[in-house]
Amino acid sequence: MREPERTRETRVTRRASSVLRRARRVGRFVVGSGALGAFVGCRTSHVATPNPTGVVETIFLIGDAGEPDPRLPATVLDSLAVQAAGVGSRGTILFLGDNIYPSGTADSSSVNYADVLRRLDAQIRTVPSGGTGIFLPGNHDWSDGGQGGFFGAATAADGLFVIRRQARLIPRRPKNAGATVMMLPKGGCPGPVVVDRERVRLILLDSQWWLHNYIVRDSLSDDPENGCSTHTMGEITQAVRDSLKTTHPGQSVIVASHH
C-alpha cells in the first residue's frame, strides 16, 4: 500500500528539521552597551540584530567540537572561525567539553596521538588574533567515553591524569598570533572558575568531576599553592553562590559546564 503524499512530506520535513537542529551547534551570546543579551545563531528570525558598534563582548558556545574527524569538511568549525574573526579581541569562545574523542588526550607515544593533535588543533585555529578560547572538560576528555584503551588511550580509571595532560597540552599548541587558549577548570579541579569580561561573568565548572566513578582527587589536588580551591560538593555549590552574589551592576552571567 502506497504511503499518502501528505504523510511522506510531513516525515521529510521533520527529518530535515532534525538535521538542521543538529547542524546548528554554534551559538552566540552578545552583550551591548545597552545591556542587550541574547542567544543568536540558532534561530534569529525573532531576535533583533544588534548594532556592531554597540556590542562590547561576544561569547561563542560550542560543544562536542572534538568529535568530527578534522580531515573531513568542518562546516561548523569553519563557520565559528569566520564569526569569531569578525569580533576579534571582543570575542571569547567556550568549548563546552568533549574536546578530544573518543578517550581524551592519549600519551605522546600512543599511535593515535597524531589524531589527538588534529582534533585539538582544528579547534584552536578558530580562535582569532586577540581572541580567547576556553576549553571546558567533558566526559570524553576524562577518558570516560566507554572506549578506554582505544589505540593506546588510557582507560577511565586514569581520567584524572588524562584531563591534566590535555590542560597542559592546550596552551602549547600552535595558535593565531595574539590568541589565548586554555583549559578551565584545569588540573582535574571541579571549579568554579570565575572569568570576568567587561559586561559578562563566566562561571565555569567541570561537571565530569561530579560524575566520574574513579579517582578525582590526589595529593596534587590538595597542594596549597597549585591545587584545587574546592574539594567537596558543598564547597563547590557555596562557591557558585558566592560568585553569583558578587557580580557587578549590569553584569550578565553564564554558568557553563559540559553536561
C-alpha positions, 0 to 999 in steps of 0.5 A: 500500500502506497504511503499518502503524499501528505504523510511522506512530506510531513516525515521529510520535513521533520527529518530535515528539521532534525538535521538542521537542529543538529547542524546548528551547534554554534551559538552566540551570546552578545552583550551591548552597551545597552545591556542587550543579551541574547542567544543568536545563531540558532534561530534569529528570525525573532531576535533583533540584530544588534548594532556592531558598534554597540556590542562590547563582548561576544561569547561563542558556545560550542560543544562536542567540537572534538568529535568530527574527524578534522580531515573531513569538511568542518562546516561548523568549525569553519563557520565559528572561525569566520564569526569569531574573526569578525569580533576579534579581541571582543570575542571569547569562545567556550568549548563546552567539553568533549574536546578530544574523542573518543578517550581524551588526550592519549600519551605522546607515544600512543599511535593515535596521538597524531589524531589527538593533535588534529582534533585539538588543533582544528579547534584552536585555529578558530580562535582569532588574533586577540581572541580567547578560547576556553576549553571546558572538560567533558566526559570524553576528555576524562577518558570516560567515553566507554572506549578506554584503551582505544589505540593506546588511550588510557582507560577511565580509571586514569581520567584524572591524569588524562584531563591534566595532560590535555590542560597542559597540552592546550596552551602549547599548541600552535595558535593565531598570533595574539590568541589565548587558549586554555583549559578551565577548570584545569588540573582535574579541579571541579571549579568554579572558575570565575572569568570576568569580561567587561559586561559578562561573568563566566562561571565555569565548572567541570561537571565530569568531576561530579560524575566520574566513578574513579579517582578525582582527587590526589595529593596534587589536588590538595597542594596549597599553592597549585591545587584545587580551591574546592574539594567537596560538593558543598564547597563547590555549590557555596562557591557558585553562590558566592560568585553569583552574589558578587557580580557587578551592576549590569553584569550578565552571567553564564554558568557553563559546564559540559553536561 
